[in-house]
Amino acid sequence: MTMKNETPIGVASRSFSRHPILRAELEARYSNIKFNDEGIALKGDAFIAYAKGCQKMITALETIDDAFLSAVPELEVISKYGVGTDMLDKEAMIRHNVKLGWQGGVNKRSVTELVIAFMTSLLHLVPQTDRELRSGTWKNRKGRCLSGRTVGIVGCGHIGKDLTTILNAFGCKVLAHDIKDFPEFYTNHGVKPVDLETLLKESDVVTLHLPLDNSTRNILNADRLALMREDALLINAARGGLVDEQALKQMLKDGRLAGAALDVFDPEPPTDQELINLPNFLATPHIGGSSEEAILAMGRSAIDGLDNNKLPSEDYPPAG
């Protein structure tokens, strides 16, 4: 009989804690586990109290900063359930010698499929016609096909690359903007790397796939949004805070942008009901990485990260 690891483990994530398969797979490897069975959004003093005594933790959206790490000096490993790292203070983790278990791209196909759904829904005027039909109006509106369109991908990391392969099947022209260069991938998939301003001006659809940090916050401000064509569409399934939502709302209201779809907001949940209720706007509650398949992949990656981890660094985890 295989002996289980007795290292004290804390699972802060509510969704991981209530997932029967992930619980069972973690319990098969470890014997001393604390799950967030009360379903509390852990933060501040409550998070510190929960983490006390844990040597390793699985976290999702919980903030890992210097104050938290100072309060739980026994903590050695943070394993990330999900791919976003904007809630992690990597410098603080290095100072406290806390290692990070993280794997990129584990939910990429789930996000890609939602983005494709956004694109086709907006192009075929699904939000507007759905609202009209529910209110008793039968009006046959003329939409547009995704096939052959120019799509601008801002951030060509795991998800951006995966999305490109699907867009290739639609015969789309793909423009990409990224702080890194991927010449072999671009050549193999017919991607044209451009600066951000060119991408915004030339794209029928702009989709964001960036991490949120000081360099990307509000990257699509009012001035940059104004570069987009009136018949263009904007999609953000990455992180809230990348787009000036007030400027976006005004452009949608004024007809200076054909439509937009957001899966992420700042704050979450969103408070701007006027934006959400616009007829040319499509909103979902941060579900991009929440398919059954992606949840299993992210959970298994987090379990693996408890044992396979390293100190964060300038290039780990990589941006995008």
Protein Blocks (a to p, Z undefined) as FASTA:
>chain_A
ZZddfbdcddfblklmmmmklmmmmmmmpmbdcddfkopacehjllmmmmgopabdcdfk
bccdfklmmmmmmbmbdcdedjbfklpcfklmmmnopacdddehklmmmmmmmmmmmmmm
mmnommmmmmmmmnopacddddddfehpacddehjafklmmmmmmmmmnopacddddfbd
cfklmmmnopacddfklmmmmpmbdcddddddfklgoklgfklmmmpcfkbccddfkbgh
jacfklmmmmmmnopafbdcdfbdcddddfblmlmmpmkbccdehillmcfklmmmmmmm
mmmmmmnccdddfklcceZZ
